Amino acid sequence: MASVPMLQATGRLAPASPKDMSESIKSSVLRLNDLLPLKARQDCHVPAFRALHRAVIVSLVVRGRPPSRAEIAAQVGDMQVDAALARLGNDDLVVLSADRRNILGAYPVTSEVTPHALEVNGHSIHAMCALDALAVSPLFDCPVSIRSHCRVTGDAITIRQHGERIVDASPARVQVGVRWQAPSGDSAAHSLCTEMVFLKDVDVAAQWHGGDGHNHSLYTLEQAVAFGVDYFRPLLYATAADA
């Protein structure tokens, strides 16, 4: 079937880092995959739907918007648009509009308003959560500016990033917190993701954590970048099964 050039992965994806993850990051990726197994769900779909899922993420980051129904039709065929949206939406690979006719987002990014605003490729979009916000720049090897706030104090948080490098952050010792919970309701974007947050500094992070190491995890910005990249990177690359 014909495809729309704009829906191809025109964004330059960054190569995988040669650095090994720390054991804590490996464990975090496994834990998140148990709760929200996006890659396993993606692999269950036919190649055309897998390619569409990747194209949605790229479109949001590169063009600042999800693909339209006409663009989706050009990729999967006119008769498959509703089926593609339903199947990807039912697996929570994409977030759909209330009438389920249009795509709003695909982890890690969305056109919905969230607490985590991104400036990327000259466009304003949002990330589903703090972890997702930090994954975009290294996944696409482009500068990203993040505007968010501390979950506990409400203080503004700004981060500039290029690839895996944190160019600057204000406040300087921002942490990322994850409260582990199973997704509920219509999507993880509106449940699990709301508990993956920025915290202004180490002291506030400790307050938020409350000594509950089983249900709460804390990460430096650098650790959160590694976590997000290793969780999301597999979604963006085609395999032999997609040929």
C-alpha positions, -999 to 999 in steps of 0.1 A, spaced: 0 0 0 11 35 -6 25 55 23 26 92 30 62 105 30 54 127 60 45 96 80 78 79 74 105 81 101 120 113 88 133 121 123 169 110 128 167 84 155 198 83 178 219 51 178 217 29 208 241 39 236 270 14 241 268 20 279 253 -8 299 224 1 322 229 -2 359 211 -30 375 186 -6 391 177 8 356 174 -27 342 151 -37 370 130 -5 365 126 -12 327 115 -48 335 90 -35 361 75 -9 338 72 -35 310 53 -58 334 28 -29 340 27 -15 305 42 -39 280 42 -16 249 68 -35 229 51 -68 235 18 -54 224 33 -37 194 48 -70 183 14 -87 183 1 -65 155 5 -69 117 35 -51 101 13 -23 87 -1 -15 122 33 -17 138 46 7 112 17 31 118 24 31 155 60 41 149 49 67 124 25 83 150 54 88 175 76 102 148 49 126 135 42 140 169 79 147 176 89 158 140 57 177 130 42 185 163 9 167 156 -5 132 152 -13 120 116 -47 128 102 -72 101 92 -63 108 56 -27 102 63 -35 70 82 -56 58 53 -27 64 29 -5 42 51 -29 13 60 -57 16 34 -91 34 35 -109 3 47 -84 -3 76 -84 31 93 -110 24 120 -97 -11 125 -61 2 130 -72 29 155 -94 4 174 -67 -22 177 -39 2 186 -62 20 210 -75 -12 227 -38 -21 234 -31 14 247 -4 19 221 -22 51 211 -45 75 230 -77 82 210 -102 111 210 -135 106 228 -152 95 196 -122 71 189 -119 85 154 -86 103 158 -52 97 175 -42 122 202 -10 106 214 14 77 215 38 72 244 60 91 251 43 121 235 8 136 230 -12 165 217 -32 165 249 -23 190 275 -3 175 304 19 190 331 50 183 309 53 207 280 80 202 254 95 224 227 110 202 200 117 207 163 100 241 165 68 227 178 50 226 212 38 192 223 34 174 256 49 143 272 27 118 290 49 119 322 83 131 335 100 99 324 86 103 289 96 140 287 133 130 292 132 103 266 124 124 236 157 142 231 179 111 232 155 90 211 155 116 183 189 132 188 175 167 189 174 196 214 144 196 237 132 221 263 110 208 290 87 229 312 70 212 341 65 216 379 73 199 411 45 175 421 49 184 458 56 221 459 42 233 425 75 251 418 84 255 381 109 231 367 128 237 334 152 214 317 172 218 285 184 186 269 204 175 239 205 137 234 214 121 267 230 152 280 212 175 304 223 209 292 209 226 323 181 222 348 164 246 372 164 238 400 197 221 397 190 189 416 157 179 401 147 143 407 122 120 390 98 100 411 77 69 400 48 56 421 43 21 409 7 13 402 -11 -7 375 -28 13 348 -65 19 352 -94 34 333 -91 41 297 -53 43 294 -20 44 313 -17 80 301 -45 90 325 -35 68 354 1 53 357 17 82 339 2 108 363 24 93 390 57 96 372 66 131 383 93 157 387 105 167 422 124 199 428 153 185 448 166 157 470 148 168 501 114 172 485 120 138 468 126 122 501 94 137 515 75 124 485 91 90 488 81 86 524 105 57 530 82 34 508 108 18 486 85 -9 474 59 14 458 81 45 451 113 49 432 136 79 428 160 87 399 184 114 391 178 131 358 206 111 342 191 78 355 157 88 343 170 95 308 186 60 307 154 44 320 132 62 295 155 55 265 158 18 272 121 14 276 111 33 245 139 27 220 126 -8 209 93 7 198 109 29 172 129 3 152 116 -21 126 127 -57 128 129 -85 102 93 -94 111 83 -60 97 97 -67 62 
